[in-house]
Amino acid sequence: MSQGGLQRNRSLPMSYAIRKSRLQKEIGSLLAIYELPHQVDFRKPLWSPYMSCNFTKQRLAAFKKQSGQCYYCGSTMWLKNQKEYAIERGISESEASRFQCTAEHLVARCDGGKNSYRNIVAACHFCNTKRHQRKKPLGPPRYKEHIRKRLQQGKWHPRKLRDSSSPQCS
């Protein structure tokens, strides 16, 4: 049985099918306005100002400039192949995820920082997220100093995750 071109699923009430139809029409009109494809995967962001092509290039440039080392802790990071990174170091993929290369704004965009090569450094995911989880995030130089002290005390990355190429083992 159909009503207005809708195939009714007998396990759902008719009101659900009507609401679903209205929602599909609204989404369809939004897609037409913004000239987006009609089949959209809503699990992935359509667009983010923080993930532009230029931003990706700047993260890659920072990664290369820093020789793949985290700006804060000095650990070797991975850029593209998490599984390979984990195998090389004898750790799990979930443990390797903390060393994913992320772009870090030295001066936050909300504080007037720009998406420029001078303002973006490469930092491991762990250092980047920990910095922003603080109630009052420290400025980059003070945060770097804080992490270096923690590394000297052996209190930043777990012992099994420290690699010989980072300064934390010295």
N, CA, C and O of each residue as an XYZ file, in Angstrom:
680
protein
N       0.843     -1.170      0.000
C       0.000      0.000      0.000
C       0.889      1.234      0.000
O       1.849      1.329      0.765
N       0.559      2.153     -0.851
C       1.343      3.372     -0.863
C       0.436      4.566     -0.668
O      -0.742      4.539     -1.023
N       0.993      5.597     -0.106
C       0.255      6.826      0.103
C       1.172      7.960     -0.313
O       2.204      8.183      0.321
N       0.816      8.677     -1.362
C       1.649      9.766     -1.840
C       2.974      9.288     -2.382
O       3.971     10.000     -2.262
N       3.024      8.087     -2.986
C       4.269      7.575     -3.556
C       5.186      6.900     -2.560
O       6.273      6.466     -2.942
N       4.797      6.792     -1.293
C       5.636      6.148     -0.290
C       5.268      4.682     -0.144
O       4.088      4.332     -0.138
N       6.253      3.841     -0.029
C       6.007      2.442      0.279
C       5.943      2.336      1.798
O       6.888      2.716      2.490
N       4.865      1.838      2.302
C       4.706      1.778      3.749
C       5.329      0.513      4.302
O       5.059     -0.591      3.830
N       6.158      0.691      5.299
C       6.707     -0.421      6.052
C       5.707     -0.725      7.151
O       5.475      0.111      8.024
N       5.114     -1.903      7.124
C       4.021     -2.228      8.044
C       4.473     -2.254      9.510
O       3.640     -2.141     10.409
N       5.762     -2.401      9.757
C       6.232     -2.446     11.140
C       6.335     -1.038     11.735
O       6.471     -0.895     12.951
N       6.270      0.011     10.889
C       6.356      1.380     11.384
C       5.006      2.073     11.235
O       4.258      1.776     10.303
N       4.692      2.981     12.131
C       3.433      3.706     12.002
C       3.467      4.624     10.779
O       4.538      5.041     10.338
N       2.299      4.931     10.239
C       2.199      5.768      9.038
C       2.830      7.142      9.274
O       3.421      7.720      8.362
N       2.706      7.661     10.498
C       3.252      8.998     10.774
C       4.772      9.020     10.566
O       5.323     10.039     10.151
N       5.450      7.898     10.852
C       6.894      7.828     10.645
C       7.229      7.967      9.165
O       8.146      8.701      8.798
N       6.485      7.259      8.315
C       6.738      7.319      6.876
C       6.514      8.728      6.350
O       7.259      9.184      5.483
N       5.505      9.424      6.856
C       5.230     10.802      6.411
C       6.340     11.732      6.875
O       6.812     12.564      6.100
N       6.769     11.602      8.145
C       7.870     12.440      8.644
C       9.132     12.181      7.844
O       9.849     13.123      7.505
N       9.420     10.919      7.535
C      10.607     10.559      6.771
C      10.534     11.206      5.382
O      11.539     11.705      4.875
N       9.364     11.195      4.780
C       9.190     11.788      3.466
C       9.457     13.295      3.506
O      10.136     13.829      2.629
N       8.925     13.976      4.522
C       9.160     15.421      4.661
C      10.638     15.722      4.851
O      11.171     16.659      4.257
N      11.287     14.931      5.672
C      12.712     15.119      5.916
C      13.511     14.915      4.633
O      14.434     15.678      4.347
N      13.163     13.895      3.864
C      13.863     13.650      2.606
C      13.671     14.812      1.644
O      14.602     15.184      0.931
N      12.472     15.392      1.616
C      12.222     16.544      0.743
C      13.036     17.747      1.195
O      13.601     18.462      0.367
N      13.100     17.975      2.516
C      13.874     19.102      3.035
C      15.359     18.918      2.727
O      16.023     19.858      2.289
N      15.877     17.721      2.951
C      17.286     17.451      2.650
C      17.525     17.605      1.157
O      18.532     18.182      0.745
N      16.622     17.101      0.355
C      16.760     17.229     -1.096
C      16.809     18.678     -1.534
O      17.595     19.034     -2.412
N      15.973     19.528     -0.930
C      15.993     20.940     -1.318
C      17.270     21.612     -0.844
O      17.801     22.475     -1.543
N      17.781     21.235      0.335
C      19.053     21.787      0.796
C      20.196     21.362     -0.122
O      21.073     22.164     -0.443
N      20.182     20.099     -0.541
C      21.223     19.620     -1.441
C      21.190     20.383     -2.761
O      22.235     20.690     -3.333
N      19.978     20.690     -3.245
C      19.845     21.439     -4.494
C      20.351     22.869     -4.322
O      21.020     23.403     -5.206
N      20.031     23.491     -3.185
C      20.472     24.869     -2.941
C      21.992     24.947     -2.908
O      22.581     25.847     -3.507
N      22.628     24.011     -2.211
C      24.081     24.042     -2.056
C      24.805     23.251     -3.140
O      26.022     23.080     -3.075
N      24.064     22.770     -4.132
C      24.610     22.028     -5.261
C      25.486     20.857     -4.806
O      26.599     20.670     -5.296
N      24.966     20.085     -3.873
C      25.657     18.910     -3.367
C      25.071     17.669     -4.034
O      23.945     17.709     -4.529
N      25.818     16.570     -4.053
C      25.267     15.352     -4.640
C      24.060     14.859     -3.843
O      23.948     15.117     -2.645
N      23.160     14.148     -4.523
C      21.940     13.698     -3.862
C      22.169     12.512     -2.931
O      21.344     12.251     -2.056
N      23.262     11.800     -3.103
C      23.579     10.721     -2.175
C      24.728     11.192     -1.302
O      25.868     11.274     -1.759
N      24.436     11.496     -0.061
C      25.418     12.040      0.854
C      25.597     11.078      2.012
O      24.620     10.574      2.566
N      26.850     10.821      2.379
C      27.141      9.990      3.543
C      27.185     10.922      4.751
O      28.154     11.661      4.921
N      26.151     10.898      5.591
C      26.056     11.817      6.705
C      26.961     11.436      7.872
O      27.016     12.155      8.869
N      27.667     10.319      7.761
C      28.612      9.950      8.812
C      29.907     10.723      8.675
O      30.687     10.788      9.625
N      30.156     11.315      7.507
C      31.368     12.089      7.268
C      30.992     13.551      7.120
O      29.948     13.868      6.551
N      31.843     14.459      7.634
C      31.515     15.874      7.467
C      31.543     16.266      5.993
O      32.425     15.843      5.245
N      30.558     17.086      5.580
C      30.520     17.536      4.196
C      31.685     18.471      3.909
O      32.316     18.389      2.855
N      31.963     19.360      4.854
C      33.018     20.333      4.662
C      33.400     20.882      6.018
O      32.546     21.072      6.883
N      34.643     21.127      6.198
C      35.093     21.727      7.430
C      36.154     22.765      7.088
O      37.063     22.475      6.309
N      36.063     23.951      7.642
C      37.062     24.967      7.331
C      38.444     24.577      7.826
O      39.444     25.122      7.358
N      38.515     23.637      8.770
C      39.796     23.235      9.320
C      40.465     22.140      8.497
O      41.620     21.798      8.752
N      39.761     21.586      7.514
C      40.304     20.461      6.769
C      40.429     20.794      5.286
O      40.228     19.926      4.436
N      40.757     22.035      4.973
C      40.885     22.424      3.583
C      42.140     21.803      2.996
O      43.019     21.335      3.721
N      42.209     21.806      1.687
C      43.367     21.258      0.989
C      44.627     22.013      1.407
O      45.679     21.410      1.614
N      44.514     23.328      1.528
C      45.650     24.152      1.918
C      46.133     23.773      3.314
O      47.338     23.718      3.561
N      45.203     23.511      4.225
C      45.545     23.139      5.595
C      46.282     21.799      5.605
O      47.247     21.625      6.349
N      45.836     20.869      4.791
C      46.496     19.565      4.686
C      47.926     19.742      4.176
O      48.850     19.092      4.666
N      48.100     20.608      3.207
C      49.445     20.883      2.677
C      50.333     21.491      3.751
O      51.519     21.171      3.836
N      49.766     22.362      4.568
C      50.550     22.991      5.635
C      50.946     21.971      6.703
O      52.055     22.028      7.235
N      50.048     21.042      7.017
C      50.381     19.981      7.972
C      51.516     19.120      7.425
O      52.445     18.772      8.153
N      51.436     18.778      6.139
C      52.486     17.987      5.503
C      53.805     18.744      5.496
O      54.856     18.159      5.759
N      53.762     20.034      5.197
C      54.984     20.848      5.187
C      55.605     20.914      6.584
O      56.825     20.822      6.722
N      54.773     21.072      7.619
C      55.271     21.104      8.997
C      55.865     19.753      9.377
O      56.903     19.690     10.037
N      55.208     18.676      8.962
C      55.697     17.322      9.233
C      57.094     17.137      8.637
O      57.996     16.617      9.292
N      57.257     17.568      7.394
C      58.561     17.434      6.721
C      59.604     18.346      7.355
O      60.748     17.939      7.561
N      59.214     19.564      7.659
C      60.143     20.535      8.255
C      60.665     20.042      9.602
O      61.816     20.291      9.962
N      59.814     19.345     10.337
C      60.179     18.828     11.662
C      60.711     17.396     11.594
O      60.886     16.751     12.628
N      60.964     16.907     10.406
C      61.482     15.544     10.196
C      60.596     14.486     10.838
O      61.088     13.469     11.326
N      59.299     14.723     10.837
C      58.353     13.744     11.373
C      58.321     13.670     12.885
O      57.770     12.721     13.443
N      58.908     14.663     13.568
C      58.954     14.668     15.026
C      57.884     15.607     15.572
O      57.645     16.673     15.004
N      57.242     15.219     16.665
C      56.240     16.059     17.313
C      56.898     17.334     17.826
O      57.981     17.288     18.410
N      56.252     18.453     17.613
C      56.755     19.753     18.060
C      56.927     19.785     19.577
O      57.861     20.412     20.077
N      56.046     19.124     20.311
C      56.068     19.181     21.768
C      56.926     18.098     22.416
O      57.802     18.410     23.222
N      56.690     16.838     22.080
C      57.382     15.751     22.789
C      58.549     15.168     22.009
O      59.364     14.441     22.578
N      58.648     15.470     20.720
C      59.767     14.981     19.921
C      59.619     13.552     19.437
O      60.545     13.023     18.822
N      58.499     12.912     19.688
C      58.290     11.532     19.238
C      58.088     11.489     17.726
O      57.599     12.441     17.119
N      58.477     10.365     17.140
C      58.250     10.161     15.721
C      56.759      9.951     15.502
O      56.121      9.192     16.231
N      56.201     10.626     14.494
C      54.770     10.539     14.210
C      54.554      9.785     12.903
O      55.487      9.595     12.122
N      53.330      9.365     12.675
C      52.961      8.772     11.388
C      51.969      9.699     10.709
O      51.174     10.381     11.357
N      52.038      9.705      9.386
C      51.185     10.599      8.614
C      50.126      9.848      7.836
O      48.983     10.295      7.752
N      50.498      8.690      7.254
C      49.559      7.991      6.371
C      49.265      6.551      6.764
O      48.136      6.098      6.573
N      50.215      5.820      7.296
C      50.010      4.384      7.487
C      50.166      3.989      8.953
O      51.265      3.683      9.415
N      49.056      4.003      9.664
C      49.051      3.665     11.085
C      49.485      2.219     11.327
O      50.239      1.942     12.260
N      49.013      1.310     10.496
C      49.319     -0.110     10.670
C      50.824     -0.363     10.523
O      51.420     -1.083     11.325
N      51.424      0.229      9.503
C      52.863      0.075      9.276
C      53.654      0.650     10.452
O      54.621      0.042     10.910
N      53.246      1.812     10.931
C      53.890      2.457     12.075
C      53.840      1.536     13.301
O      54.838      1.374     14.003
N      52.672      0.936     13.551
C      52.495      0.048     14.702
C      53.382     -1.189     14.592
O      54.002     -1.602     15.572
N      53.443     -1.776     13.402
C      54.262     -2.971     13.193
C      55.736     -2.652     13.405
O      56.446     -3.416     14.059
N      56.205     -1.524     12.857
C      57.613     -1.126     12.997
C      58.024     -0.977     14.458
O      59.164     -1.270     14.816
N      57.100     -0.523     15.302
C      57.427     -0.253     16.692
C      56.962     -1.338     17.654
O      57.211     -1.258     18.856
N      56.286     -2.352     17.122
C      55.828     -3.457     17.965
C      54.743     -3.050     18.946
O      54.709     -3.530     20.079
N      53.857     -2.164     18.511
C      52.750     -1.726     19.359
C      51.435     -1.957     18.617
O      51.437     -2.232     17.417
N      50.318     -1.846     19.329
C      49.015     -2.043     18.685
C      48.646     -0.802     17.877
O      49.220      0.271     18.062
N      47.684     -0.969     16.986
C      47.225      0.171     16.181
C      46.565      1.231     17.064
O      46.702      2.427     16.804
N      45.858      0.803     18.093
C      45.232      1.798     18.978
C      46.297      2.587     19.739
O      46.125      3.782     19.982
N      47.391      1.932     20.115
C      48.489      2.649     20.768
C      49.183      3.589     19.775
O      49.645      4.666     20.154
N      49.252      3.186     18.525
C      49.881      4.009     17.494
C      49.047      5.241     17.173
O      49.580      6.237     16.685
N      47.746      5.185     17.441
C      46.877      6.310     17.090
C      47.270      7.590     17.818
O      47.015      8.685     17.316
N      47.882      7.472     18.984
C      48.279      8.676     19.722
C      49.421      9.412     19.033
O      49.679     10.575     19.342
N      50.112      8.751     18.102
C      51.234      9.379     17.410
C      50.879      9.850     15.999
O      51.769     10.138     15.199
N      49.589      9.927     15.695
C      49.163     10.446     14.390
C      49.532     11.927     14.305
O      49.355     12.674     15.267
N      50.033     12.335     13.171
C      50.412     13.728     12.964
C      49.159     14.592     12.837
O      48.270     14.308     12.035
N      49.107     15.638     13.634
C      48.027     16.621     13.530
C      48.650     17.992     13.354
O      49.806     18.210     13.717
N      47.889     18.902     12.802
C      48.353     20.281     12.656
C      47.937     21.056     13.901
O      46.792     20.964     14.343
N      48.846     21.798     14.447
C      48.592     22.568     15.664
C      48.832     24.046     15.378
O      49.902     24.436     14.910
N      47.829     24.855     15.664
C      47.998     26.306     15.534
C      48.731     26.811     16.770
O      48.289     26.572     17.894
N      49.833     27.499     16.573
C      50.550     28.067     17.709
C      49.714     29.173     18.356
O      49.614     29.248     19.581
N      49.121     30.022     17.533
C      48.145     31.005     18.005
C      46.796     30.531     17.471
O      46.591     30.466     16.259
N      45.883     30.202     18.375
C      44.587     29.652     17.982
C      43.850     30.607     17.046
O      43.992     31.827     17.135
N      43.065     30.025     16.154
C      42.299     30.847     15.212
C      41.322     31.759     15.949
O      41.083     32.886     15.517
N      40.757     31.282     17.055
C      39.823     32.121     17.811
C      40.530     33.304     18.475
O      39.887     34.277     18.868
N      41.850     33.214     18.596
C      42.639     34.313     19.161
C      43.293     35.154     18.076
O      44.169     35.970     18.361
N      42.870     34.958     16.837
C      43.406     35.760     15.738
C      44.517     35.089     14.950
O      45.104     35.704     14.061
N      44.816     33.824     15.268
C      45.854     33.095     14.530
C      45.404     32.768     13.122
O      44.211     32.603     12.867
N      46.342     32.675     12.219
C      46.033     32.422     10.807
C      46.411     30.991     10.431
O      47.143     30.308     11.148
N      45.892     30.565      9.293
C      46.280     29.278      8.715
C      47.512     29.507      7.850
O      47.460     29.321      6.635
N      48.603     29.902      8.459
C      49.818     30.179      7.699
C      50.917     29.205      8.134
O      50.850     28.601      9.204
N      51.920     29.074      7.279
C      53.018     28.157      7.577
C      53.738     28.539      8.868
O      54.254     27.671      9.572
N      53.774     29.818      9.175
C      54.462     30.269     10.394
C      53.678     29.925     11.654
O      54.259     29.827     12.735
N      52.370     29.742     11.528
C      51.519     29.516     12.689
C      51.143     28.047     12.890
O      50.499     27.715     13.886
N      51.526     27.169     11.975
C      51.138     25.757     12.070
C      52.367     24.879     12.256
O      53.340     24.981     11.509
N      52.307     24.025     13.255
C      53.358     23.034     13.492
C      52.709     21.653     13.510
O      51.492     21.531     13.644
N      53.521     20.633     13.377
C      53.036     19.254     13.448
C      53.196     18.759     14.886
O      54.271     18.863     15.477
N      52.113     18.224     15.431
C      52.146     17.685     16.789
C      51.434     16.340     16.790
O      50.492     16.124     16.028
N      51.891     15.441     17.649
C      51.216     14.146     17.729
C      49.819     14.356     18.318
O      49.576     15.314     19.052
N      48.926     13.456     17.988
C      47.529     13.561     18.416
C      47.422     13.664     19.936
O      46.598     14.422     20.448
N      48.237     12.920     20.651
C      48.184     12.907     22.111
C      48.541     14.281     22.681
O      47.806     14.815     23.511
N      49.654     14.853     22.244
C      50.070     16.166     22.758
C      49.047     17.243     22.401
O      48.717     18.095     23.225
N      48.556     17.196     21.183
C      47.601     18.199     20.719
C      46.316     18.144     21.543
O      45.830     19.177     22.002
N      45.766     16.953     21.734
C      44.506     16.855     22.479
C      44.700     17.172     23.963
O      43.845     17.809     24.578
N      45.807     16.735     24.532
C      46.058     17.022     25.946
C      46.192     18.520     26.186
O      45.748     19.027     27.216
N      46.798     19.225     25.246
C      46.936     20.676     25.396
C      45.564     21.340     25.444
O      45.338     22.245     26.248
N      44.664     20.899     24.598
C      43.362     21.545     24.507
C      42.362     21.021     25.533
O      41.270     21.574     25.660
N      42.713     19.965     26.265
C      41.845     19.465     27.330
C      42.061     20.217     28.635
O      41.263     20.095     29.564
N      43.124     20.985     28.707
C      43.409     21.747     29.919
C      42.375     22.857     30.085
O      41.884     23.405     29.098
N      42.046     23.185     31.332
C      41.088     24.274     31.573
C      41.624     25.582     31.010
O      40.898     26.332     30.357
N      42.891     25.845     31.268
C      43.556     27.017     30.698
C      44.761     26.510     29.916
O      45.828     26.297     30.491
N      44.600     26.317     28.616
C      45.725     25.802     27.827
C      46.941     26.720     27.922
O      46.829     27.941     27.820
N      48.092     26.107     28.118
C      49.342     26.864     28.155
C      49.716     27.293     26.745
O      49.323     26.653     25.769
N      50.464     28.360     26.643
C      50.992     28.772     25.346
C      51.973     27.725     24.857
O      52.505     26.966     25.668
N      52.230     27.657     23.561
C      53.119     26.623     23.008
C      54.489     26.502     23.694
O      54.900     25.380     23.990
N      55.221     27.604     23.963
C      56.531     27.426     24.615
C      56.420     26.830     26.019
O      57.200     25.951     26.386
N      55.449     27.309     26.803
C      55.283     26.788     28.166
C      54.790     25.347     28.150
O      55.206     24.540     28.981
N      53.899     25.017     27.203
C      53.397     23.644     27.102
C      54.521     22.697     26.695
O      54.621     21.584     27.212
N      55.364     23.143     25.769
C      56.505     22.337     25.340
C      57.442     22.078     26.524
O      57.930     20.963     26.705
N      57.682     23.098     27.311
C      58.517     22.963     28.508
C      57.886     21.995     29.509
O      58.575     21.161     30.096
N      56.573     22.112     29.697
C      55.831     21.222     30.600
C      55.989     19.762     30.157
O      56.251     18.881     30.976
N      55.828     19.523     28.866
C      55.940     18.150     28.351
C      57.361     17.634     28.507
O      57.560     16.481     28.890
N      58.346     18.464     28.216
C      59.752     18.024     28.354
C      60.055     17.625     29.800
O      60.767     16.650     30.038
N      59.523     18.368     30.751
C      59.713     17.994     32.163
C      59.050     16.657     32.466
O      59.625     15.808     33.147
N      57.825     16.475     31.950
C      57.120     15.210     32.166
C      57.871     14.049     31.523
O      57.923     12.951     32.079
N      58.460     14.298     30.337
C      59.231     13.260     29.658
C      60.447     12.855     30.481
O      60.757     11.669     30.599
N      61.131     13.836     31.047
C      62.306     13.543     31.875
C      61.924     12.716     33.101
O      62.718     11.910     33.586
N      60.708     12.922     33.596
C      60.225     12.155     34.748
C      59.634     10.808     34.325
O      59.274      9.992     35.173
N      59.534     10.575     32.999
C      58.945      9.338     32.498
C      57.439      9.288     32.663
O      56.863      8.208     32.798
N      56.789     10.459     32.654
C      55.358     10.516     32.937
C      54.516     11.034     31.766
O      53.394     11.488     31.990
N      55.003     10.985     30.557
C      54.178     11.482     29.455
C      53.630     10.324     28.634
O      52.434     10.037     28.693
N      54.482      9.660     27.874
C      54.054      8.474     27.134
C      54.427      7.243     27.958
O      55.474      7.243     28.605
N      53.608      6.202     27.952
C      53.969      4.973     28.667
C      55.317      4.433     28.170
O      55.679      4.613     27.007
N      56.031      3.787     29.048
C      57.381      3.312     28.736
C      57.430      2.486     27.452
O      58.350      2.643     26.650
N      56.459      1.618     27.255
C      56.517      0.735     26.076
C      56.284      1.494     24.770
O      56.591      0.982     23.694
N      55.734      2.726     24.861
C      55.473      3.493     23.654
C      56.600      4.471     23.306
O      56.588      5.073     22.232
N      57.542      4.627     24.182
C      58.653      5.547     23.899
C      59.563      4.907     22.860
O      59.923      3.735     22.974
N      59.928      5.674     21.860
C      60.828      5.117     20.855
C      62.229      5.713     20.994
O      62.395      6.813     21.520
N      63.218      4.987     20.525
C      64.616      5.388     20.724
C      64.971      6.640     19.935
O      65.988      7.270     20.224
N      64.165      7.021     18.947
C      64.483      8.213     18.159
C      63.997      9.503     18.812
O      64.305     10.595     18.336
N      63.243      9.382     19.897
C      62.747     10.608     20.535
C      63.627     10.987     21.714
O      64.266     10.118     22.308
N      63.673     12.263     22.065
C      64.533     12.717     23.132
C      64.084     12.266     24.517
O      64.812     12.467     25.489
N      62.902     11.659     24.630
C      62.411     11.268     25.928
C      63.193     10.124     26.561
O      63.093      9.897     27.766
N      63.971      9.403     25.760
C      64.740      8.281     26.307
C      66.112      8.690     26.775
O      66.814      7.892     27.397
N      66.512      9.907     26.494
C      67.868     10.338     26.867
C      67.935     10.862     28.277
O      69.004     11.262     28.737
